[in-house]
Amino acid sequence: MINLENIVWKEGKHFVAQCLNVDVSSFGETKKEALENLQEALELYFEDSSPSSIQEIEQLEIIHTTFSHA
């Protein structure tokens, strides 16, 4: 069994789900659909990749910043 850290956010009309341990993401019209699609994408990813490619995430913290540009 592999433990993965995933995040979900709303972007326009869709929800985006992203795995933080590997560079895989997906989307859906609901959070549930986005996470289900992410699960399928992860299964496909691991068909061709070794679990050793997983980066362990420790002490996850969301930091909000402000950015302005000209």
CHARMM-style PDB file with segment names, atoms N, HN, CA, C and O in Angstrom:
ATOM      1  N   MET     1       0.843  -1.181   0.000  1.00  0.00      PROA
ATOM      2  CA  MET     1       0.000   0.000   0.000  1.00  0.00      PROA
ATOM      3  C   MET     1       0.887   1.243   0.000  1.00  0.00      PROA
ATOM      4  O   MET     1       1.911   1.294   0.683  1.00  0.00      PROA
ATOM      5  N   ILE     2       0.477   2.235  -0.774  1.00  0.00      PROA
ATOM      6  HN  ILE     2      -0.354   2.194  -1.328  1.00  0.00      PROA
ATOM      7  CA  ILE     2       1.216   3.487  -0.898  1.00  0.00      PROA
ATOM      8  C   ILE     2       0.341   4.621  -0.370  1.00  0.00      PROA
ATOM      9  O   ILE     2      -0.806   4.766  -0.794  1.00  0.00      PROA
ATOM     10  N   ASN     3       0.865   5.414   0.540  1.00  0.00      PROA
ATOM     11  HN  ASN     3       1.796   5.296   0.884  1.00  0.00      PROA
ATOM     12  CA  ASN     3       0.146   6.587   1.039  1.00  0.00      PROA
ATOM     13  C   ASN     3       0.552   7.805   0.225  1.00  0.00      PROA
ATOM     14  O   ASN     3       1.737   8.123   0.120  1.00  0.00      PROA
ATOM     15  N   LEU     4      -0.424   8.478  -0.343  1.00  0.00      PROA
ATOM     16  HN  LEU     4      -1.386   8.220  -0.258  1.00  0.00      PROA
ATOM     17  CA  LEU     4      -0.165   9.651  -1.169  1.00  0.00      PROA
ATOM     18  C   LEU     4      -0.919  10.856  -0.617  1.00  0.00      PROA
ATOM     19  O   LEU     4      -2.009  10.717  -0.064  1.00  0.00      PROA
ATOM     20  N   GLU     5      -0.337  12.022  -0.771  1.00  0.00      PROA
ATOM     21  HN  GLU     5       0.549  12.135  -1.221  1.00  0.00      PROA
ATOM     22  CA  GLU     5      -0.953  13.279  -0.358  1.00  0.00      PROA
ATOM     23  C   GLU     5      -1.525  13.960  -1.599  1.00  0.00      PROA
ATOM     24  O   GLU     5      -0.799  14.212  -2.561  1.00  0.00      PROA
ATOM     25  N   ASN     6      -2.821  14.256  -1.580  1.00  0.00      PROA
ATOM     26  HN  ASN     6      -3.411  14.051  -0.799  1.00  0.00      PROA
ATOM     27  CA  ASN     6      -3.492  14.886  -2.708  1.00  0.00      PROA
ATOM     28  C   ASN     6      -4.157  16.181  -2.264  1.00  0.00      PROA
ATOM     29  O   ASN     6      -4.562  16.319  -1.110  1.00  0.00      PROA
ATOM     30  N   ILE     7      -4.265  17.119  -3.183  1.00  0.00      PROA
ATOM     31  HN  ILE     7      -3.936  17.007  -4.120  1.00  0.00      PROA
ATOM     32  CA  ILE     7      -4.982  18.359  -2.916  1.00  0.00      PROA
ATOM     33  C   ILE     7      -6.043  18.548  -3.988  1.00  0.00      PROA
ATOM     34  O   ILE     7      -5.910  18.043  -5.102  1.00  0.00      PROA
ATOM     35  N   VAL     8      -7.094  19.278  -3.644  1.00  0.00      PROA
ATOM     36  HN  VAL     8      -7.201  19.689  -2.739  1.00  0.00      PROA
ATOM     37  CA  VAL     8      -8.181  19.564  -4.584  1.00  0.00      PROA
ATOM     38  C   VAL     8      -8.534  21.039  -4.459  1.00  0.00      PROA
ATOM     39  O   VAL     8      -8.603  21.575  -3.353  1.00  0.00      PROA
ATOM     40  N   TRP     9      -8.758  21.693  -5.594  1.00  0.00      PROA
ATOM     41  HN  TRP     9      -8.703  21.258  -6.493  1.00  0.00      PROA
ATOM     42  CA  TRP     9      -9.202  23.072  -5.572  1.00  0.00      PROA
ATOM     43  C   TRP     9     -10.121  23.322  -6.760  1.00  0.00      PROA
ATOM     44  O   TRP     9     -10.103  22.582  -7.743  1.00  0.00      PROA
ATOM     45  N   LYS    10     -10.918  24.371  -6.654  1.00  0.00      PROA
ATOM     46  HN  LYS    10     -10.932  24.972  -5.855  1.00  0.00      PROA
ATOM     47  CA  LYS    10     -11.827  24.728  -7.733  1.00  0.00      PROA
ATOM     48  C   LYS    10     -11.131  25.714  -8.650  1.00  0.00      PROA
ATOM     49  O   LYS    10     -10.514  26.680  -8.200  1.00  0.00      PROA
ATOM     50  N   GLU    11     -11.243  25.455  -9.941  1.00  0.00      PROA
ATOM     51  HN  GLU    11     -11.745  24.670 -10.306  1.00  0.00      PROA
ATOM     52  CA  GLU    11     -10.639  26.310 -10.959  1.00  0.00      PROA
ATOM     53  C   GLU    11     -11.694  26.530 -12.038  1.00  0.00      PROA
ATOM     54  O   GLU    11     -11.926  25.657 -12.874  1.00  0.00      PROA
ATOM     55  N   GLY    12     -12.322  27.683 -12.016  1.00  0.00      PROA
ATOM     56  HN  GLY    12     -12.133  28.393 -11.337  1.00  0.00      PROA
ATOM     57  CA  GLY    12     -13.420  27.931 -12.955  1.00  0.00      PROA
ATOM     58  C   GLY    12     -14.597  27.030 -12.615  1.00  0.00      PROA
ATOM     59  O   GLY    12     -15.061  27.005 -11.475  1.00  0.00      PROA
ATOM     60  N   LYS    13     -15.080  26.287 -13.611  1.00  0.00      PROA
ATOM     61  HN  LYS    13     -14.703  26.307 -14.537  1.00  0.00      PROA
ATOM     62  CA  LYS    13     -16.218  25.393 -13.412  1.00  0.00      PROA
ATOM     63  C   LYS    13     -15.805  23.986 -12.983  1.00  0.00      PROA
ATOM     64  O   LYS    13     -16.667  23.145 -12.726  1.00  0.00      PROA
ATOM     65  N   HSD    14     -14.512  23.721 -12.902  1.00  0.00      PROA
ATOM     66  HN  HSD    14     -13.812  24.404 -13.111  1.00  0.00      PROA
ATOM     67  CA  HSD    14     -14.030  22.373 -12.600  1.00  0.00      PROA
ATOM     68  C   HSD    14     -13.248  22.333 -11.289  1.00  0.00      PROA
ATOM     69  O   HSD    14     -12.790  23.356 -10.782  1.00  0.00      PROA
ATOM     70  N   PHE    15     -13.113  21.137 -10.766  1.00  0.00      PROA
ATOM     71  HN  PHE    15     -13.485  20.305 -11.179  1.00  0.00      PROA
ATOM     72  CA  PHE    15     -12.238  20.882  -9.627  1.00  0.00      PROA
ATOM     73  C   PHE    15     -10.985  20.194 -10.148  1.00  0.00      PROA
ATOM     74  O   PHE    15     -11.066  19.322 -11.013  1.00  0.00      PROA
ATOM     75  N   VAL    16      -9.842  20.578  -9.632  1.00  0.00      PROA
ATOM     76  HN  VAL    16      -9.776  21.286  -8.929  1.00  0.00      PROA
ATOM     77  CA  VAL    16      -8.559  19.984 -10.006  1.00  0.00      PROA
ATOM     78  C   VAL    16      -8.053  19.194  -8.810  1.00  0.00      PROA
ATOM     79  O   VAL    16      -8.071  19.687  -7.682  1.00  0.00      PROA
ATOM     80  N   ALA    17      -7.609  17.987  -9.051  1.00  0.00      PROA
ATOM     81  HN  ALA    17      -7.594  17.587  -9.967  1.00  0.00      PROA
ATOM     82  CA  ALA    17      -7.003  17.142  -8.012  1.00  0.00      PROA
ATOM     83  C   ALA    17      -5.572  16.862  -8.427  1.00  0.00      PROA
ATOM     84  O   ALA    17      -5.312  16.482  -9.568  1.00  0.00      PROA
ATOM     85  N   GLN    18      -4.647  17.050  -7.504  1.00  0.00      PROA
ATOM     86  HN  GLN    18      -4.858  17.358  -6.577  1.00  0.00      PROA
ATOM     87  CA  GLN    18      -3.230  16.856  -7.803  1.00  0.00      PROA
ATOM     88  C   GLN    18      -2.581  16.037  -6.702  1.00  0.00      PROA
ATOM     89  O   GLN    18      -2.830  16.252  -5.516  1.00  0.00      PROA
ATOM     90  N   CYS    19      -1.750  15.102  -7.113  1.00  0.00      PROA
ATOM     91  HN  CYS    19      -1.547  14.928  -8.076  1.00  0.00      PROA
ATOM     92  CA  CYS    19      -0.962  14.325  -6.169  1.00  0.00      PROA
ATOM     93  C   CYS    19       0.337  15.080  -5.918  1.00  0.00      PROA
ATOM     94  O   CYS    19       1.031  15.450  -6.864  1.00  0.00      PROA
ATOM     95  N   LEU    20       0.666  15.308  -4.665  1.00  0.00      PROA
ATOM     96  HN  LEU    20       0.102  15.007  -3.897  1.00  0.00      PROA
ATOM     97  CA  LEU    20       1.880  16.048  -4.329  1.00  0.00      PROA
ATOM     98  C   LEU    20       3.125  15.169  -4.353  1.00  0.00      PROA
ATOM     99  O   LEU    20       4.239  15.685  -4.444  1.00  0.00      PROA
ATOM    100  N   ASN    21       2.957  13.864  -4.273  1.00  0.00      PROA
ATOM    101  HN  ASN    21       2.052  13.445  -4.198  1.00  0.00      PROA
ATOM    102  CA  ASN    21       4.100  12.954  -4.213  1.00  0.00      PROA
ATOM    103  C   ASN    21       4.708  12.684  -5.587  1.00  0.00      PROA
ATOM    104  O   ASN    21       5.912  12.455  -5.705  1.00  0.00      PROA
ATOM    105  N   VAL    22       3.876  12.712  -6.618  1.00  0.00      PROA
ATOM    106  HN  VAL    22       2.898  12.898  -6.522  1.00  0.00      PROA
ATOM    107  CA  VAL    22       4.324  12.505  -7.998  1.00  0.00      PROA
ATOM    108  C   VAL    22       3.618  13.544  -8.862  1.00  0.00      PROA
ATOM    109  O   VAL    22       2.594  14.092  -8.452  1.00  0.00      PROA
ATOM    110  N   ASP    23       4.138  13.817 -10.028  1.00  0.00      PROA
ATOM    111  HN  ASP    23       4.969  13.372 -10.361  1.00  0.00      PROA
ATOM    112  CA  ASP    23       3.598  14.870 -10.888  1.00  0.00      PROA
ATOM    113  C   ASP    23       2.416  14.338 -11.696  1.00  0.00      PROA
ATOM    114  O   ASP    23       2.527  14.112 -12.901  1.00  0.00      PROA
ATOM    115  N   VAL    24       1.273  14.140 -11.013  1.00  0.00      PROA
ATOM    116  HN  VAL    24       1.183  14.324 -10.034  1.00  0.00      PROA
ATOM    117  CA  VAL    24       0.055  13.637 -11.651  1.00  0.00      PROA
ATOM    118  C   VAL    24      -1.118  14.467 -11.155  1.00  0.00      PROA
ATOM    119  O   VAL    24      -1.244  14.732  -9.959  1.00  0.00      PROA
ATOM    120  N   SER    25      -1.977  14.875 -12.087  1.00  0.00      PROA
ATOM    121  HN  SER    25      -1.875  14.660 -13.058  1.00  0.00      PROA
ATOM    122  CA  SER    25      -3.181  15.607 -11.706  1.00  0.00      PROA
ATOM    123  C   SER    25      -4.310  15.237 -12.656  1.00  0.00      PROA
ATOM    124  O   SER    25      -4.081  14.642 -13.710  1.00  0.00      PROA
ATOM    125  N   SER    26      -5.520  15.592 -12.276  1.00  0.00      PROA
ATOM    126  HN  SER    26      -5.706  16.075 -11.420  1.00  0.00      PROA
ATOM    127  CA  SER    26      -6.693  15.356 -13.101  1.00  0.00      PROA
ATOM    128  C   SER    26      -7.763  16.360 -12.685  1.00  0.00      PROA
ATOM    129  O   SER    26      -7.533  17.189 -11.805  1.00  0.00      PROA
ATOM    130  N   PHE    27      -8.936  16.284 -13.320  1.00  0.00      PROA
ATOM    131  HN  PHE    27      -9.123  15.611 -14.035  1.00  0.00      PROA
ATOM    132  CA  PHE    27      -9.991  17.228 -12.985  1.00  0.00      PROA
ATOM    133  C   PHE    27     -11.354  16.568 -13.156  1.00  0.00      PROA
ATOM    134  O   PHE    27     -11.465  15.477 -13.717  1.00  0.00      PROA
ATOM    135  N   GLY    28     -12.384  17.243 -12.666  1.00  0.00      PROA
ATOM    136  HN  GLY    28     -12.294  18.129 -12.211  1.00  0.00      PROA
ATOM    137  CA  GLY    28     -13.750  16.767 -12.810  1.00  0.00      PROA
ATOM    138  C   GLY    28     -14.721  17.879 -12.476  1.00  0.00      PROA
ATOM    139  O   GLY    28     -14.322  18.953 -12.027  1.00  0.00      PROA
ATOM    140  N   GLU    29     -15.997  17.614 -12.696  1.00  0.00      PROA
ATOM    141  HN  GLU    29     -16.320  16.741 -13.061  1.00  0.00      PROA
ATOM    142  CA  GLU    29     -17.019  18.613 -12.424  1.00  0.00      PROA
ATOM    143  C   GLU    29     -17.332  18.727 -10.936  1.00  0.00      PROA
ATOM    144  O   GLU    29     -17.898  19.731 -10.503  1.00  0.00      PROA
ATOM    145  N   THR    30     -16.970  17.711 -10.142  1.00  0.00      PROA
ATOM    146  HN  THR    30     -16.510  16.896 -10.494  1.00  0.00      PROA
ATOM    147  CA  THR    30     -17.150  17.727  -8.689  1.00  0.00      PROA
ATOM    148  C   THR    30     -15.830  17.302  -8.042  1.00  0.00      PROA
ATOM    149  O   THR    30     -14.948  16.765  -8.711  1.00  0.00      PROA
ATOM    150  N   LYS    31     -15.704  17.547  -6.736  1.00  0.00      PROA
ATOM    151  HN  LYS    31     -16.421  17.983  -6.192  1.00  0.00      PROA
ATOM    152  CA  LYS    31     -14.503  17.083  -6.024  1.00  0.00      PROA
ATOM    153  C   LYS    31     -14.379  15.576  -6.135  1.00  0.00      PROA
ATOM    154  O   LYS    31     -13.300  15.049  -6.405  1.00  0.00      PROA
ATOM    155  N   LYS    32     -15.495  14.882  -5.925  1.00  0.00      PROA
ATOM    156  HN  LYS    32     -16.372  15.310  -5.706  1.00  0.00      PROA
ATOM    157  CA  LYS    32     -15.489  13.420  -5.984  1.00  0.00      PROA
ATOM    158  C   LYS    32     -15.018  12.929  -7.351  1.00  0.00      PROA
ATOM    159  O   LYS    32     -14.188  12.023  -7.436  1.00  0.00      PROA
ATOM    160  N   GLU    33     -15.542  13.523  -8.414  1.00  0.00      PROA
ATOM    161  HN  GLU    33     -16.216  14.259  -8.345  1.00  0.00      PROA
ATOM    162  CA  GLU    33     -15.145  13.115  -9.759  1.00  0.00      PROA
ATOM    163  C   GLU    33     -13.668  13.415 -10.013  1.00  0.00      PROA
ATOM    164  O   GLU    33     -12.963  12.612 -10.623  1.00  0.00      PROA
ATOM    165  N   ALA    34     -13.208  14.568  -9.546  1.00  0.00      PROA
ATOM    166  HN  ALA    34     -13.781  15.221  -9.050  1.00  0.00      PROA
ATOM    167  CA  ALA    34     -11.795  14.920  -9.724  1.00  0.00      PROA
ATOM    168  C   ALA    34     -10.897  13.909  -9.015  1.00  0.00      PROA
ATOM    169  O   ALA    34      -9.876  13.496  -9.563  1.00  0.00      PROA
ATOM    170  N   LEU    35     -11.274  13.507  -7.791  1.00  0.00      PROA
ATOM    171  HN  LEU    35     -12.104  13.842  -7.346  1.00  0.00      PROA
ATOM    172  CA  LEU    35     -10.467  12.529  -7.046  1.00  0.00      PROA
ATOM    173  C   LEU    35     -10.540  11.137  -7.679  1.00  0.00      PROA
ATOM    174  O   LEU    35      -9.542  10.417  -7.699  1.00  0.00      PROA
ATOM    175  N   GLU    36     -11.697  10.757  -8.188  1.00  0.00      PROA
ATOM    176  HN  GLU    36     -12.508  11.342  -8.172  1.00  0.00      PROA
ATOM    177  CA  GLU    36     -11.812   9.476  -8.885  1.00  0.00      PROA
ATOM    178  C   GLU    36     -10.945   9.467 -10.146  1.00  0.00      PROA
ATOM    179  O   GLU    36     -10.276   8.476 -10.441  1.00  0.00      PROA
ATOM    180  N   ASN    37     -10.964  10.575 -10.884  1.00  0.00      PROA
ATOM    181  HN  ASN    37     -11.507  11.379 -10.645  1.00  0.00      PROA
ATOM    182  CA  ASN    37     -10.135  10.682 -12.089  1.00  0.00      PROA
ATOM    183  C   ASN    37      -8.651  10.682 -11.734  1.00  0.00      PROA
ATOM    184  O   ASN    37      -7.835  10.116 -12.461  1.00  0.00      PROA
ATOM    185  N   LEU    38      -8.304  11.315 -10.617  1.00  0.00      PROA
ATOM    186  HN  LEU    38      -8.967  11.775 -10.026  1.00  0.00      PROA
ATOM    187  CA  LEU    38      -6.920  11.303 -10.163  1.00  0.00      PROA
ATOM    188  C   LEU    38      -6.490   9.881  -9.817  1.00  0.00      PROA
ATOM    189  O   LEU    38      -5.381   9.467 -10.153  1.00  0.00      PROA
ATOM    190  N   GLN    39      -7.361   9.136  -9.149  1.00  0.00      PROA
ATOM    191  HN  GLN    39      -8.263   9.472  -8.876  1.00  0.00      PROA
ATOM    192  CA  GLN    39      -7.046   7.749  -8.801  1.00  0.00      PROA
ATOM    193  C   GLN    39      -6.741   6.938 -10.060  1.00  0.00      PROA
ATOM    194  O   GLN    39      -5.774   6.177 -10.097  1.00  0.00      PROA
ATOM    195  N   GLU    40      -7.564   7.105 -11.081  1.00  0.00      PROA
ATOM    196  HN  GLU    40      -8.350   7.723 -11.051  1.00  0.00      PROA
ATOM    197  CA  GLU    40      -7.346   6.397 -12.354  1.00  0.00      PROA
ATOM    198  C   GLU    40      -6.026   6.829 -12.994  1.00  0.00      PROA
ATOM    199  O   GLU    40      -5.277   5.997 -13.507  1.00  0.00      PROA
ATOM    200  N   ALA    41      -5.747   8.129 -12.960  1.00  0.00      PROA
ATOM    201  HN  ALA    41      -6.355   8.805 -12.543  1.00  0.00      PROA
ATOM    202  CA  ALA    41      -4.497   8.633 -13.529  1.00  0.00      PROA
ATOM    203  C   ALA    41      -3.287   8.080 -12.769  1.00  0.00      PROA
ATOM    204  O   ALA    41      -2.266   7.757 -13.375  1.00  0.00      PROA
ATOM    205  N   LEU    42      -3.404   7.974 -11.449  1.00  0.00      PROA
ATOM    206  HN  LEU    42      -4.234   8.237 -10.957  1.00  0.00      PROA
ATOM    207  CA  LEU    42      -2.304   7.421 -10.648  1.00  0.00      PROA
ATOM    208  C   LEU    42      -2.082   5.939 -10.958  1.00  0.00      PROA
ATOM    209  O   LEU    42      -0.942   5.481 -11.024  1.00  0.00      PROA
ATOM    210  N   GLU    43      -3.172   5.194 -11.147  1.00  0.00      PROA
ATOM    211  HN  GLU    43      -4.098   5.567 -11.094  1.00  0.00      PROA
ATOM    212  CA  GLU    43      -3.041   3.784 -11.509  1.00  0.00      PROA
ATOM    213  C   GLU    43      -2.297   3.641 -12.829  1.00  0.00      PROA
ATOM    214  O   GLU    43      -1.427   2.780 -12.959  1.00  0.00      PROA
ATOM    215  N   LEU    44      -2.629   4.470 -13.801  1.00  0.00      PROA
ATOM    216  HN  LEU    44      -3.337   5.169 -13.695  1.00  0.00      PROA
ATOM    217  CA  LEU    44      -1.924   4.442 -15.090  1.00  0.00      PROA
ATOM    218  C   LEU    44      -0.462   4.864 -14.927  1.00  0.00      PROA
ATOM    219  O   LEU    44       0.430   4.278 -15.542  1.00  0.00      PROA
ATOM    220  N   TYR    45      -0.223   5.873 -14.105  1.00  0.00      PROA
ATOM    221  HN  TYR    45      -0.947   6.348 -13.606  1.00  0.00      PROA
ATOM    222  CA  TYR    45       1.139   6.346 -13.872  1.00  0.00      PROA
ATOM    223  C   TYR    45       2.009   5.228 -13.295  1.00  0.00      PROA
ATOM    224  O   TYR    45       3.139   5.024 -13.738  1.00  0.00      PROA
ATOM    225  N   PHE    46       1.479   4.509 -12.309  1.00  0.00      PROA
ATOM    226  HN  PHE    46       0.560   4.675 -11.949  1.00  0.00      PROA
ATOM    227  CA  PHE    46       2.276   3.487 -11.648  1.00  0.00      PROA
ATOM    228  C   PHE    46       2.413   2.199 -12.463  1.00  0.00      PROA
ATOM    229  O   PHE    46       3.187   1.315 -12.094  1.00  0.00      PROA
ATOM    230  N   GLU    47       1.668   2.085 -13.567  1.00  0.00      PROA
ATOM    231  HN  GLU    47       1.039   2.803 -13.867  1.00  0.00      PROA
ATOM    232  CA  GLU    47       1.888   0.959 -14.477  1.00  0.00      PROA
ATOM    233  C   GLU    47       3.272   1.068 -15.117  1.00  0.00      PROA
ATOM    234  O   GLU    47       3.916   0.058 -15.404  1.00  0.00      PROA
ATOM    235  N   ASP    48       3.723   2.313 -15.338  1.00  0.00      PROA
ATOM    236  HN  ASP    48       3.200   3.133 -15.105  1.00  0.00      PROA
ATOM    237  CA  ASP    48       5.001   2.550 -16.014  1.00  0.00      PROA
ATOM    238  C   ASP    48       6.091   3.092 -15.102  1.00  0.00      PROA
ATOM    239  O   ASP    48       7.238   3.217 -15.532  1.00  0.00      PROA
ATOM    240  N   SER    49       5.765   3.417 -13.852  1.00  0.00      PROA
ATOM    241  HN  SER    49       4.833   3.315 -13.503  1.00  0.00      PROA
ATOM    242  CA  SER    49       6.747   4.001 -12.947  1.00  0.00      PROA
ATOM    243  C   SER    49       6.883   3.155 -11.695  1.00  0.00      PROA
ATOM    244  O   SER    49       5.947   2.476 -11.270  1.00  0.00      PROA
ATOM    245  N   SER    50       8.048   3.214 -11.129  1.00  0.00      PROA
ATOM    246  HN  SER    50       8.807   3.765 -11.474  1.00  0.00      PROA
ATOM    247  CA  SER    50       8.327   2.469  -9.911  1.00  0.00      PROA
ATOM    248  C   SER    50       7.856   3.253  -8.686  1.00  0.00      PROA
ATOM    249  O   SER    50       7.957   4.479  -8.656  1.00  0.00      PROA
ATOM    250  N   PRO    51       7.340   2.547  -7.675  1.00  0.00      PROA
ATOM    251  CA  PRO    51       6.988   3.246  -6.431  1.00  0.00      PROA
ATOM    252  C   PRO    51       8.169   3.972  -5.803  1.00  0.00      PROA
ATOM    253  O   PRO    51       7.972   4.835  -4.947  1.00  0.00      PROA
ATOM    254  N   SER    52       9.389   3.643  -6.207  1.00  0.00      PROA
ATOM    255  HN  SER    52       9.549   2.942  -6.903  1.00  0.00      PROA
ATOM    256  CA  SER    52      10.558   4.340  -5.670  1.00  0.00      PROA
ATOM    257  C   SER    52      10.622   5.782  -6.167  1.00  0.00      PROA
ATOM    258  O   SER    52      11.396   6.583  -5.643  1.00  0.00      PROA
ATOM    259  N   SER    53       9.798   6.123  -7.191  1.00  0.00      PROA
ATOM    260  HN  SER    53       9.169   5.472  -7.616  1.00  0.00      PROA
ATOM    261  CA  SER    53       9.781   7.499  -7.700  1.00  0.00      PROA
ATOM    262  C   SER    53       8.923   8.417  -6.834  1.00  0.00      PROA
ATOM    263  O   SER    53       8.816   9.611  -7.116  1.00  0.00      PROA
ATOM    264  N   ILE    54       8.314   7.874  -5.788  1.00  0.00      PROA
ATOM    265  HN  ILE    54       8.401   6.904  -5.559  1.00  0.00      PROA
ATOM    266  CA  ILE    54       7.445   8.655  -4.915  1.00  0.00      PROA
ATOM    267  C   ILE    54       8.281   9.489  -3.956  1.00  0.00      PROA
ATOM    268  O   ILE    54       9.176   8.982  -3.281  1.00  0.00      PROA
ATOM    269  N   GLN    55       7.973  10.762  -3.914  1.00  0.00      PROA
ATOM    270  HN  GLN    55       7.246  11.174  -4.463  1.00  0.00      PROA
ATOM    271  CA  GLN    55       8.636  11.658  -2.966  1.00  0.00      PROA
ATOM    272  C   GLN    55       7.780  11.733  -1.714  1.00  0.00      PROA
ATOM    273  O   GLN    55       6.586  12.019  -1.796  1.00  0.00      PROA
ATOM    274  N   GLU    56       8.368  11.484  -0.569  1.00  0.00      PROA
ATOM    275  HN  GLU    56       9.339  11.251  -0.502  1.00  0.00      PROA
ATOM    276  CA  GLU    56       7.629  11.550   0.694  1.00  0.00      PROA
ATOM    277  C   GLU    56       7.367  13.003   1.064  1.00  0.00      PROA
ATOM    278  O   GLU    56       8.259  13.847   0.989  1.00  0.00      PROA
ATOM    279  N   ILE    57       6.139  13.281   1.462  1.00  0.00      PROA
ATOM    280  HN  ILE    57       5.414  12.595   1.524  1.00  0.00      PROA
ATOM    281  CA  ILE    57       5.744  14.629   1.869  1.00  0.00      PROA
ATOM    282  C   ILE    57       5.674  14.660   3.391  1.00  0.00      PROA
ATOM    283  O   ILE    57       4.952  13.871   4.002  1.00  0.00      PROA
ATOM    284  N   GLU    58       6.414  15.561   3.991  1.00  0.00      PROA
ATOM    285  HN  GLU    58       7.000  16.201   3.495  1.00  0.00      PROA
ATOM    286  CA  GLU    58       6.420  15.690   5.445  1.00  0.00      PROA
ATOM    287  C   GLU    58       5.964  17.085   5.830  1.00  0.00      PROA
ATOM    288  O   GLU    58       6.337  18.064   5.183  1.00  0.00      PROA
ATOM    289  N   GLN    59       5.180  17.179   6.850  1.00  0.00      PROA
ATOM    290  HN  GLN    59       4.876  16.384   7.375  1.00  0.00      PROA
ATOM    291  CA  GLN    59       4.728  18.447   7.424  1.00  0.00      PROA
ATOM    292  C   GLN    59       4.183  19.400   6.368  1.00  0.00      PROA
ATOM    293  O   GLN    59       4.664  20.523   6.215  1.00  0.00      PROA
ATOM    294  N   LEU    60       3.180  18.935   5.649  1.00  0.00      PROA
ATOM    295  HN  LEU    60       2.790  18.023   5.772  1.00  0.00      PROA
ATOM    296  CA  LEU    60       2.534  19.740   4.626  1.00  0.00      PROA
ATOM    297  C   LEU    60       1.891  20.976   5.254  1.00  0.00      PROA
ATOM    298  O   LEU    60       1.195  20.882   6.264  1.00  0.00      PROA
ATOM    299  N   GLU    61       2.132  22.117   4.650  1.00  0.00      PROA
ATOM    300  HN  GLU    61       2.698  22.193   3.830  1.00  0.00      PROA
ATOM    301  CA  GLU    61       1.557  23.366   5.137  1.00  0.00      PROA
ATOM    302  C   GLU    61       1.220  24.232   3.931  1.00  0.00      PROA
ATOM    303  O   GLU    61       2.048  24.413   3.039  1.00  0.00      PROA
ATOM    304  N   ILE    62       0.029  24.755   3.908  1.00  0.00      PROA
ATOM    305  HN  ILE    62      -0.644  24.609   4.633  1.00  0.00      PROA
ATOM    306  CA  ILE    62      -0.377  25.667   2.836  1.00  0.00      PROA
ATOM    307  C   ILE    62      -0.012  27.082   3.265  1.00  0.00      PROA
ATOM    308  O   ILE    62      -0.442  27.542   4.323  1.00  0.00      PROA
ATOM    309  N   ILE    63       0.768  27.766   2.459  1.00  0.00      PROA
ATOM    310  HN  ILE    63       1.117  27.392   1.600  1.00  0.00      PROA
ATOM    311  CA  ILE    63       1.203  29.130   2.745  1.00  0.00      PROA
ATOM    312  C   ILE    63       0.570  30.050   1.704  1.00  0.00      PROA
ATOM    313  O   ILE    63       0.750  29.847   0.503  1.00  0.00      PROA
ATOM    314  N   HSD    64      -0.153  31.036   2.152  1.00  0.00      PROA
ATOM    315  HN  HSD    64      -0.299  31.201   3.127  1.00  0.00      PROA
ATOM    316  CA  HSD    64      -0.781  31.996   1.251  1.00  0.00      PROA
ATOM    317  C   HSD    64       0.133  33.213   1.114  1.00  0.00      PROA
ATOM    318  O   HSD    64       0.618  33.748   2.111  1.00  0.00      PROA
ATOM    319  N   THR    65       0.358  33.634  -0.098  1.00  0.00      PROA
ATOM    320  HN  THR    65      -0.036  33.200  -0.907  1.00  0.00      PROA
ATOM    321  CA  THR    65       1.179  34.818  -0.364  1.00  0.00      PROA
ATOM    322  C   THR    65       0.439  35.738  -1.319  1.00  0.00      PROA
ATOM    323  O   THR    65      -0.521  35.330  -1.971  1.00  0.00      PROA
ATOM    324  N   THR    66       0.886  36.961  -1.394  1.00  0.00      PROA
ATOM    325  HN  THR    66       1.666  37.292  -0.864  1.00  0.00      PROA
ATOM    326  CA  THR    66       0.324  37.932  -2.328  1.00  0.00      PROA
ATOM    327  C   THR    66       1.376  38.279  -3.359  1.00  0.00      PROA
ATOM    328  O   THR    66       2.552  38.445  -3.033  1.00  0.00      PROA
ATOM    329  N   PHE    67       0.950  38.386  -4.592  1.00  0.00      PROA
ATOM    330  HN  PHE    67      -0.005  38.251  -4.857  1.00  0.00      PROA
ATOM    331  CA  PHE    67       1.863  38.701  -5.685  1.00  0.00      PROA
ATOM    332  C   PHE    67       1.207  39.763  -6.557  1.00  0.00      PROA
ATOM    333  O   PHE    67       0.034  39.640  -6.910  1.00  0.00      PROA
ATOM    334  N   SER    68       1.942  40.782  -6.898  1.00  0.00      PROA
ATOM    335  HN  SER    68       2.894  40.882  -6.611  1.00  0.00      PROA
ATOM    336  CA  SER    68       1.427  41.779  -7.837  1.00  0.00      PROA
ATOM    337  C   SER    68       2.437  41.996  -8.946  1.00  0.00      PROA
ATOM    338  O   SER    68       3.645  41.903  -8.732  1.00  0.00      PROA
ATOM    339  N   HSD    69       1.942  42.278 -10.096  1.00  0.00      PROA
ATOM    340  HN  HSD    69       0.960  42.353 -10.269  1.00  0.00      PROA
ATOM    341  CA  HSD    69       2.836  42.499 -11.244  1.00  0.00      PROA
ATOM    342  C   HSD    69       2.392  43.752 -11.992  1.00  0.00      PROA
ATOM    343  O   HSD    69       1.268  44.226 -11.828  1.00  0.00      PROA
ATOM    344  N   ALA    70       3.270  44.261 -12.791  1.00  0.00      PROA
ATOM    345  HN  ALA    70       4.183  43.876 -12.924  1.00  0.00      PROA
ATOM    346  CA  ALA    70       2.980  45.511 -13.512  1.00  0.00      PROA
ATOM    347  C   ALA    70       2.104  45.293 -14.713  1.00  0.00      PROA
ATOM    348  OT1 ALA    70       1.774  46.247 -15.418  1.00  0.00      PROA
TER     349      ALA     70
END
